Amino acid sequence: MDRRHVVLGLVCSLFVAAWILAGPYIGLPFGVFGSTGESMGDDGMMLNVWIDAEPEVGDVVAFDMGTDSFTHDRGVHRVVGETDRGYVTKGDANPYLDQNRGADYVTDSNLIGVVVLRVSLPIAAVPLSTMVIMTLCLTYYKNERGVS
């Protein structure tokens, strides 16, 4: 493997990562974003992969909580009910409904998507760090052994 293959692999990986992260802004029906907090029982930063789909009771959804909400941010909580005003949400570790604390009901206007995968950031970093370490090791091996 020569340097061109390594560089091409890194460039392609960065392109795919940028495409996934920019997906929502260019109209793709999926995306990735980070979330923090203990409301879903998580210990730290989580990466959330979402798709553009209609939620059902029991699904985890990503949504804009609204300017009148208690966090002024995006929420990643479970749908626990549906009313005429929209979906009712609750963090798995919270004893209260989001809407009882001032969050807007989840509707088409503030729904980001249905979360299909939640991964802890340290776990998500393993493939990338492994690729970087392998690239460095192969480069060192080639330089030390004179392999081309």
C-alpha positions in Angstrom: 0.0 0.0 0.0 1.5 3.3 -1.0 0.8 6.8 0.4 -1.7 7.5 -2.4 -4.0 4.8 -1.1 -3.7 6.0 2.5 -4.4 9.6 1.4 -7.3 8.5 -0.8 -8.8 6.5 2.1 -8.5 9.4 4.5 -10.0 11.9 1.9 -12.9 9.5 1.2 -13.6 9.0 4.9 -13.6 12.7 5.5 -15.9 13.3 2.5 -18.4 10.6 3.8 -18.3 12.1 7.3 -18.9 15.6 6.0 -21.7 14.3 3.7 -23.5 12.7 6.6 -23.1 15.7 8.9 -24.2 18.1 6.2 -27.1 15.9 5.0 -29.9 17.7 6.7 -28.7 21.1 5.4 -28.7 19.9 1.8 -32.0 18.1 2.0 -30.9 14.5 2.6 -33.5 12.4 4.6 -31.1 11.4 7.4 -28.4 13.0 9.6 -26.2 12.7 12.7 -25.9 15.0 15.6 -24.6 14.9 19.2 -26.6 15.1 22.4 -25.7 15.3 26.1 -27.6 15.0 29.3 -28.9 12.3 31.6 -32.6 12.5 30.5 -32.2 9.3 28.5 -30.0 7.6 31.0 -26.8 8.4 29.1 -23.4 9.2 30.7 -21.9 11.7 28.3 -22.0 12.6 24.7 -24.1 10.5 22.3 -24.2 10.4 18.6 -27.7 10.1 17.2 -28.4 8.8 13.7 -31.8 9.8 12.5 -34.0 9.3 9.5 -36.9 11.2 8.1 -39.8 9.0 9.1 -43.2 9.2 10.9 -42.7 8.3 14.6 -44.8 5.8 16.5 -45.3 5.5 20.2 -42.2 3.9 21.6 -39.8 5.5 19.1 -37.0 7.8 20.1 -37.2 11.0 18.2 -35.0 14.1 17.7 -36.9 17.4 17.8 -36.5 21.1 18.3 -37.8 21.8 21.8 -39.0 25.3 21.0 -38.0 28.8 22.2 -40.4 28.5 25.2 -38.9 25.2 26.3 -36.7 24.5 29.3 -33.6 23.9 27.3 -33.9 26.0 24.1 -32.3 23.1 22.3 -32.8 19.9 20.4 -34.3 17.0 22.3 -33.8 13.3 21.9 -36.6 11.6 23.8 -39.1 8.8 23.5 -42.6 9.2 22.2 -44.9 8.1 25.0 -48.2 9.3 23.5 -50.1 11.2 20.8 -52.7 13.9 21.2 -54.5 16.3 18.8 -51.7 18.8 19.5 -48.9 16.4 18.6 -46.6 13.7 20.0 -45.9 13.6 23.8 -42.3 13.0 24.7 -40.3 12.0 27.8 -36.7 11.2 28.5 -36.4 7.6 29.7 -34.7 8.7 32.9 -37.0 11.7 33.6 -40.0 11.4 36.0 -42.0 14.0 34.0 -43.3 14.6 30.4 -41.4 17.2 28.4 -44.6 19.1 27.7 -45.3 19.4 31.4 -42.1 21.4 31.6 -42.8 23.8 28.7 -41.5 21.9 25.7 -43.7 22.1 22.5 -45.5 19.1 21.4 -43.7 17.3 18.6 -45.3 18.0 15.2 -44.1 18.0 11.6 -42.9 21.6 12.2 -40.4 20.7 14.9 -39.7 17.0 14.3 -36.1 16.4 13.1 -36.5 12.6 12.6 -36.8 9.2 14.2 -33.5 8.1 15.9 -32.5 4.7 14.6 -29.1 4.5 16.3 -27.6 6.0 19.4 -23.9 5.5 20.1 -21.6 6.7 22.8 -19.0 9.1 21.4 -16.1 7.2 22.8 -17.4 4.0 21.1 -18.0 6.0 17.8 -14.4 7.2 17.9 -12.9 3.7 18.0 -13.1 3.1 14.2 -11.7 6.4 13.4 -8.8 6.2 15.9 -8.1 2.6 14.7 -7.8 3.8 11.1 -5.4 6.6 12.2 -3.3 4.3 14.3 -3.1 1.7 11.5 -2.2 4.4 9.0 0.6 5.6 11.2 1.9 2.1 11.9 1.9 1.2 8.2 3.7 4.4 7.4 6.3 3.7 10.1 6.7 0.1 9.0 7.2 1.2 5.3 9.8 3.8 6.3 11.7 1.5 8.6 11.6 -1.5 6.3 12.0 0.4 3.0 8.8 -1.2 1.7 7.1 0.6 -1.1 
